[in-house]
Structure formats: structure tokens, C-alpha cells
Amino acid sequence: MAASTVKRPPAKAPVRKPQAEKKKTGKKVIDPDRIRLFFTKGSIDVPMLVITVVLLVLGITMMFSASHALSYRDNGDSYSYAVSQMTFAGIGLLLMFLASFVDYRLLRAEKSFNIFGRKMELTFSHLVLAVAFVPMFLIIPFGVSNTENGPRRWLPIFGRTFQPSDIMKFALIIFFAYYISKNYKKMRYTVTGLVKPFILLAVVGWLMYIQPHLSGLLIMLMICAAMLFIGGVNMKTVIVVGAAAVVMLVLAFATSEFTYFADRIMYTFDPLADKGDKTYQSYQAVLAIGSGGLWGVGFGNSAQKYYYLPDAENDFVFAILCEEFGFIGGALVIILFLIFVLRGFYIARKSEDRFGMLLATGITLQVGLQALLNIGVNCCCIPNTGISLPFFSYGGTALVIQLVEVGLLLAVSRRAKLN
């Protein structure tokens, strides 16, 4: 019997899913998470840019009004201080523009090195901190004072002077943002969250004590404490160590030769106590504020800036502003700084990563704290310790650094998810 042949249906060829054809655009696909030098995608936070420019324009205008008499006395030219400030403002705006395009994550990018047989990871944050320490140590042998027997907070360079503490504030913000973001899971441990930051701040505090620069040290400590709190440090330990640090600081100043700190604290709330000597500056400041009334005496019509109020172009420019524009002008400037702080915190909250959040928070805190303390000094609410008003007070180096910080804040906003 012949074998029956079974006809099988022809095997079907495997069905292949059509692959999406790649478009030949001639452009390389860019990884959005790759860290690079410049990041041009996204857009900066326009409200923050606008408020910064408004504060800068108002600041230069008021600094000119407060300084033209002193500038003519010191330099024979009423516009000398204003031209110098506008020059540094131009430099600062250019650097702010460039910094707004920088990929801020580059500051925390790590690179491994073998040092003495041990693998160590270094970042640009370490480099910035190391660079900031150089002028801080140089101020010990080369520091100068702007008054006779005054604090030696300034370092001369190329015929000008600058405060190394301005650079150190910026460096500490960058480094603490990196340190906390890297160790955020260990911040509740005493060694990581408290001991190591305390050692760094102790070295900085010693350098600030030598100058001495109490106000700058307080601002640094307040900024770093706030960043550590946000980073999740154990607050019970912080309170105990903070109380011990305050006691040690009070004892150090009480037993030192710098007794003017105690004098300033003693006469803070009573400018009439010794208006001919120890409270002269505070008395002239509140006199300027009171003379302005509600609407002020008019732009350029201040009387206190004619050699009555010392440092009218620097620490007490807010008092001159209140004299010329009254309570309304002073309140407007306070509102502008409040908007700056609120917008800065909004950028921090919406930032892409923890490092950007901490960086934006630190920068915003620095500007806000300095404005609060300076205005408090002008109103005799806190001791006069030489705190400048951001964007207003005369000082080229400080202004440039503040604008660079705003540039980094805008760089954070470029990658943030803002409405």
C-alpha cells in the first residue's frame, strides 16, 4: 500500500515589525543628562532677571546720589565712585550672562585621583573652596584697613582693595551644596552631618576672627546652618553644638582686645546715648531716615550725605534712600528684596536636582540675609557691624560676585520646571 502523502501548508515567513527609520538630519543626538560646560536648552527665569536688573539700576542710582559729595572730596570728581561702580556692574552683568548658560552640575561632577596611593574624588566645588582660602590666608600678613586702627578685612591688589570674605561666602555655598547633596543619606550621622562641616567652619571662623569680621562670619554661619537643616542634619545635636559655639564665641570676644563689638551691642538700641562719639553713626542714620518723612526730600536733596553720615555710599546708602524718597521709597526697596527672596526659593523648590536646590537656596539666603541685616543696622535694630546692602553699597568685587551668583541662580532655573 502506497504511503499516503500529507500535504502540509507552506510555512509562513516570520512577520517582521517595521522598524522606524532614522531620519538623517546630520545632527548628533544629545543626551540631556550629560554634564557639559554650557547648557543652552530651556529658558531662564525672567522675573528673577527683571528684579535683579531693577535692584541694580536703583542701587547704582542711589549709590551715586549718596556718594557724589564724598567722591568730590576724595577724588576731585563727583562721578568717580559712580563710574567705578558702573564699570564693575558692566563686568558683573557680562559674567552673569555667561554664568546663566553654564551647566551648574559641572560644579559637582567628580573626577577620581590617586593621591599618596589613596583614591580621592575631587570636584570644581573643592577647587573653588581652595581658591577662596588663598586670599583669606594672605590677609593675615598683607591685610589693610580703611580706617586708622580699624579691622584689617581688605586685601590690596592692583591699586584697589577687596574683601576675601565675599569670595569665601560664595565658595561655602557651592561646597556645602555639593557636600550635602552627595551625603544626604548620611547627614543624620554626627560625623558626616556635623563634625566635618564644623571643622571647616571652625577654620573659616578663625580666619574671620583674625581680621576681625563678625558680621561676615555670622552671615556664613547662618547660611551654612540653614543649608544643613535643609539637608536633614540631626537638629538636636545642632542645637547643643550651636549653643556651645555661641558661648565660645562670646568668651573669645570678651577676652580679646576687640572691645568695640561689645560697645556696639551696648549702644545698638539707643542712638542718643552717645551721639557725639560711639553712637554718632547710628544717630546720623536714623536722623536721615526720620528727615525723609513719608515721601522724602527729593532725589539728590539729602543733607546727611554732605559729610554728616559716614559711609553714606556703602553701609548706610539705605538711610540716604529713605531721606530722599521717604517711607514709600524704603518700603519699595524692601518689597523688591522680598520678591527676590521668594522667587529664589521658588526656583530652588522647582530645581531639577538636590544640588541645584541647595545652590539656589544658599544664594538666595545670602542676598536676603545681607539685605535684612543692613536695613536693620540702618534702623538701629541690630549692632553696626559693617554689612553692605546687595546691589546698592559701593564695592566692585562684592557687586561682581553677587551678579555671578545670580547668573548661577538663572542657570538653575534654566533646568528647573518652572511655571
JORAZI-V735716 format. One line per field, one symbol per residue. phi: phi as a letter, one per 40 degrees, with the letter a starting at -180 (. if undefined). burial: b if it has 24 or more other C-alpha atoms within 12 Angstrom, else e. Layout:
# JORAZI-V735716
phi=???
burial=???
This chain:
# JORAZI-V735716
phi=.ccccccccccccdcbcccccccccgbccccccccbcbbbcgbcccdcccccccccccccccccccbcccccccbgacbccccccccccccccccccccccccdcccbccbcbcbfgbcbbbbccccccccccdcccccccbcbbcbcfcccbbbcafgbbaccccccdcccccccccccccbccbcccccccbccccccccccccccccccaccccccccccccccccccgccccccccccccccccccccccccccccccccccbccbcccaccacbdccccccccccccgcbgchcgccccccgcccfccbcbccccccccbgcccccccccccccdccccccccccccbccccccccccccccccccccccccccgcbccbgbccdgbccicccccccccccdcccccccccccc
burial=eeeeeeeeeeeeeeeeeeeeeeeeeeeeeeeeeeeeeebbeeebbbbbbebbbebbbbbbbbbbbbbbbbbeeeeeeebebbebbbebbeebbebbbbbbbbbbbbbbbeeeeeeeeeeeebbbbbebbeebbebbbbbbeebbeeeeeebbbbbeeeeeebbbbbbbbbbbbbbbbbbbbbbbeebbeeebbbeebbebbeebbebbbbbbbbbbbbbbbbbbbbbbbbbbbbeeebeeeeeeeeeeeeeeeeeeeeebbeebeebbbbbeeeeeebbbbbbbbbbbbbbbeeebbebbbbbbbbebbbbbbbbbbbbbbbbbbbbebbeebbebbbbbbebbbbbbbbbbbbbbbbbbbbbbbbbbbbbbbbbbbbbbbbbbbbbbbbbbbbbbbbbbbbbbbbbbbbbbbbbbebe
